[in-house]
Amino acid sequence: MGAQSPKVLLLLDGRPLLAHVVDSLRDAGISRVIVVVGAGRDQVISQFAGQGLEFAVQHEQKGTADAVLACSGLLGDDEVCVVVCGDMPLVTGRTVRKLITAFHERQADVAVLTAVVDNPRGYGRIMRAAGDLVDRIVEERDADDHVRSTREVNSGFYAFRWGKVQKVLQSIKPSPVSGEYYLTEMVSGIRAEHGQVVAVQMDDPKELMGANTPEQLGQVSAEFARRRADCRR
């Protein structure tokens, strides 16, 4: 992004991206929020001091599964965890509640928030088993033409019970390409243990929009402004 501060501190409507995500979590009824911080962590912690957040430090940026494991010392086996991305400020509390509700109602081991998009390029693809069950998530770099034709993509948001997935996360092997530990591999691990992973589709795929480039931040800002204008009508 070319910024001096961590991406989650970039401003949207005068507030950090992460603040909008936290608002949605609290709107969904989540009272305990743990922020995984790494590079630039002092800036993030300082920015959100006194706002009731907890922080877990990922000392090396070794991938999304490793980031979640950074919370190990803070979580109990019976706790239901919701993993979200700090740079997706358009996600709503209603969508997060939908994910949590599906997790409980389907008695799933893992619930994955998904979206059907016109252009799935760059996203991991959701490969279903039957009905709303997920067989695996395939990253685009590993996908063949058939998988790439799939328009249902992974949002990076998950719900699960900590005691069910911790050992699975610890067993994930690093990518032979990047050396990182990917949270998407959790799905295959749960399936290997005959667990159930369910897909929960977003009602509005625009909530999937993140800010990985200045252009994308501009698109997110435009969509945020459109929503605000709709609320005023």
PLY file of the C-alpha trace (Angstrom):
ply
format ascii 1.0
element vertex 233
property float x
property float y
property float z
element edge 232
property int vertex1
property int vertex2
end_header
0.00 0.00 0.00
3.02 2.30 0.27
1.95 3.52 3.71
4.12 3.97 6.79
1.53 2.43 9.09
0.02 -1.08 9.13
-2.72 -1.54 6.56
-5.47 -1.95 9.17
-4.78 1.62 10.33
-5.48 3.16 6.92
-8.48 5.45 7.12
-11.97 4.90 5.81
-14.35 7.76 6.54
-11.84 9.11 9.04
-11.47 5.90 11.03
-9.06 2.94 10.74
-10.19 -0.01 8.66
-9.92 -2.22 11.73
-12.31 0.01 13.69
-15.08 -0.69 11.17
-14.47 -4.44 11.45
-14.58 -4.26 15.27
-17.85 -2.33 15.06
-19.37 -5.16 13.00
-18.19 -7.80 15.45
-19.74 -5.94 18.35
-22.93 -5.44 16.37
-22.98 -9.22 15.94
-22.93 -9.61 19.73
-19.26 -10.52 20.08
-17.91 -8.92 23.25
-14.41 -10.40 23.27
-12.18 -9.33 20.38
-8.57 -10.49 20.04
-6.44 -8.70 17.45
-3.44 -10.60 16.09
-0.63 -8.13 15.50
2.77 -8.49 13.91
4.80 -5.89 12.06
3.89 -2.42 13.32
2.14 -3.90 16.33
3.03 -0.99 18.62
1.12 1.39 16.34
-1.96 -0.82 16.30
-1.94 -1.39 20.06
-1.46 2.32 20.71
-4.26 3.29 18.31
-6.76 0.97 20.00
-5.63 1.35 23.62
-8.52 1.61 26.05
-11.10 0.20 23.61
-11.54 -3.18 25.25
-9.50 -5.20 22.77
-7.01 -7.96 23.51
-3.85 -8.48 21.48
-1.90 -11.58 20.47
1.52 -11.23 18.85
2.52 -13.16 15.75
6.28 -12.77 16.01
6.98 -13.94 12.46
4.61 -13.53 9.54
4.30 -17.23 8.73
0.76 -17.34 7.37
-2.86 -17.23 8.46
-2.89 -20.53 10.38
0.14 -19.38 12.35
-1.64 -16.08 13.06
-4.62 -17.88 14.58
-2.32 -20.11 16.64
-0.86 -16.94 18.16
-4.10 -16.80 20.20
-3.51 -20.24 21.77
-2.69 -18.99 25.25
-5.81 -16.83 25.36
-8.47 -19.36 24.38
-10.22 -22.22 26.15
-11.26 -25.46 24.45
-14.99 -24.67 24.72
-14.76 -21.17 23.26
-16.42 -20.55 19.91
-14.04 -18.49 17.78
-14.82 -16.31 14.80
-11.84 -15.50 12.58
-12.18 -12.33 10.53
-9.91 -10.19 8.36
-8.95 -6.77 9.66
-8.90 -5.17 6.21
-12.49 -5.99 5.18
-14.42 -3.03 6.63
-17.61 -3.58 4.62
-18.62 -6.78 6.38
-21.72 -6.24 8.50
-22.74 -7.48 11.90
-25.70 -9.22 10.27
-23.35 -11.28 8.11
-21.18 -12.25 11.08
-24.31 -13.27 12.99
-25.40 -15.38 10.02
-22.07 -17.23 10.12
-22.32 -17.89 13.87
-25.96 -18.95 13.66
-25.23 -21.44 10.88
-22.31 -22.86 12.86
-24.59 -23.59 15.82
-27.71 -24.67 13.93
-25.83 -27.07 11.65
-23.74 -28.34 14.59
-20.73 -27.90 12.32
-17.11 -28.34 13.24
-16.24 -25.36 11.05
-18.40 -22.80 9.24
-16.84 -20.89 6.34
-18.21 -17.59 5.07
-18.29 -17.60 1.27
-19.40 -15.38 -1.59
-20.40 -15.95 -5.19
-18.68 -13.34 -7.35
-18.54 -12.52 -11.03
-14.74 -12.39 -11.07
-13.20 -14.91 -8.66
-9.63 -14.27 -9.73
-7.20 -14.22 -6.82
-9.52 -15.94 -4.35
-9.46 -19.45 -2.95
-12.28 -21.51 -4.45
-14.88 -23.38 -2.40
-15.24 -26.98 -3.53
-18.43 -28.44 -2.12
-19.03 -32.02 -1.10
-22.84 -32.13 -1.02
-25.42 -29.48 -0.22
-23.85 -26.86 2.02
-20.91 -29.08 2.99
-17.40 -28.05 1.97
-14.91 -30.64 0.76
-11.88 -28.36 0.46
-10.69 -24.86 -0.34
-8.29 -24.62 -3.28
-5.99 -21.63 -3.62
-5.94 -20.20 -7.12
-2.26 -20.97 -7.69
-3.04 -24.67 -7.07
-6.25 -24.75 -9.12
-6.84 -26.39 -12.48
-9.22 -24.94 -15.07
-12.22 -26.74 -13.59
-11.59 -25.37 -10.11
-10.90 -21.88 -11.44
-14.30 -21.87 -13.14
-15.92 -22.05 -9.69
-17.36 -18.68 -8.69
-17.90 -19.41 -5.00
-14.90 -18.07 -3.11
-13.49 -18.06 0.39
-13.86 -14.86 2.43
-11.29 -15.78 5.06
-13.97 -15.69 7.79
-14.55 -18.83 9.87
-16.40 -20.00 12.96
-15.29 -23.01 15.02
-14.80 -24.30 18.55
-11.21 -23.84 19.63
-10.73 -27.27 21.17
-11.85 -28.93 17.93
-9.41 -27.21 15.60
-6.31 -26.38 17.63
-4.60 -29.72 17.01
-5.56 -29.55 13.35
-3.96 -26.12 13.07
-0.82 -27.39 14.74
-0.59 -30.23 12.19
-0.74 -27.99 9.11
2.36 -28.23 6.94
3.95 -25.15 5.35
3.31 -24.37 1.71
6.14 -25.72 -0.48
5.91 -22.50 -2.48
5.81 -19.78 0.18
6.71 -21.62 3.36
3.61 -20.18 5.03
0.97 -22.03 7.03
-2.46 -21.48 5.48
-5.68 -21.51 7.47
-7.53 -22.95 4.47
-5.73 -26.25 5.15
-7.81 -26.50 8.32
-10.75 -27.59 6.16
-8.91 -30.62 4.77
-7.68 -31.48 8.25
-11.18 -31.42 9.72
-12.53 -33.46 6.80
-9.76 -36.05 7.30
-11.12 -36.54 10.82
-14.64 -37.00 9.38
-15.69 -33.60 10.63
-18.29 -31.36 9.04
-17.46 -28.05 7.34
-20.37 -25.95 6.11
-20.45 -23.03 3.67
-22.42 -19.92 4.61
-22.95 -17.55 1.70
-22.90 -13.78 2.07
-26.09 -12.08 0.93
-24.07 -9.18 -0.48
-20.76 -10.17 -2.15
-19.56 -6.57 -1.89
-18.88 -7.23 1.79
-15.96 -9.32 0.55
-14.15 -6.24 -0.70
-10.76 -5.71 0.93
-8.07 -3.07 0.61
-4.86 -4.59 -0.71
-4.00 -1.74 -3.10
-4.71 2.00 -3.21
-7.18 1.31 -6.02
-9.06 -1.21 -3.91
-9.14 1.19 -0.97
-10.74 3.71 -3.32
-13.36 1.14 -4.35
-14.09 0.30 -0.72
-14.45 4.01 0.08
-16.87 4.47 -2.81
-19.02 1.54 -1.66
-18.97 2.82 1.92
-20.14 6.24 0.73
-22.90 4.63 -1.35
-24.16 2.71 1.68
-24.15 5.81 3.82
-26.10 7.70 1.18
-28.66 4.89 1.00
-29.11 5.02 4.78
-29.89 8.74 4.58
-32.67 8.32 2.05
0 1
1 2
2 3
3 4
4 5
5 6
6 7
7 8
8 9
9 10
10 11
11 12
12 13
13 14
14 15
15 16
16 17
17 18
18 19
19 20
20 21
21 22
22 23
23 24
24 25
25 26
26 27
27 28
28 29
29 30
30 31
31 32
32 33
33 34
34 35
35 36
36 37
37 38
38 39
39 40
40 41
41 42
42 43
43 44
44 45
45 46
46 47
47 48
48 49
49 50
50 51
51 52
52 53
53 54
54 55
55 56
56 57
57 58
58 59
59 60
60 61
61 62
62 63
63 64
64 65
65 66
66 67
67 68
68 69
69 70
70 71
71 72
72 73
73 74
74 75
75 76
76 77
77 78
78 79
79 80
80 81
81 82
82 83
83 84
84 85
85 86
86 87
87 88
88 89
89 90
90 91
91 92
92 93
93 94
94 95
95 96
96 97
97 98
98 99
99 100
100 101
101 102
102 103
103 104
104 105
105 106
106 107
107 108
108 109
109 110
110 111
111 112
112 113
113 114
114 115
115 116
116 117
117 118
118 119
119 120
120 121
121 122
122 123
123 124
124 125
125 126
126 127
127 128
128 129
129 130
130 131
131 132
132 133
133 134
134 135
135 136
136 137
137 138
138 139
139 140
140 141
141 142
142 143
143 144
144 145
145 146
146 147
147 148
148 149
149 150
150 151
151 152
152 153
153 154
154 155
155 156
156 157
157 158
158 159
159 160
160 161
161 162
162 163
163 164
164 165
165 166
166 167
167 168
168 169
169 170
170 171
171 172
172 173
173 174
174 175
175 176
176 177
177 178
178 179
179 180
180 181
181 182
182 183
183 184
184 185
185 186
186 187
187 188
188 189
189 190
190 191
191 192
192 193
193 194
194 195
195 196
196 197
197 198
198 199
199 200
200 201
201 202
202 203
203 204
204 205
205 206
206 207
207 208
208 209
209 210
210 211
211 212
212 213
213 214
214 215
215 216
216 217
217 218
218 219
219 220
220 221
221 222
222 223
223 224
224 225
225 226
226 227
227 228
228 229
229 230
230 231
231 232
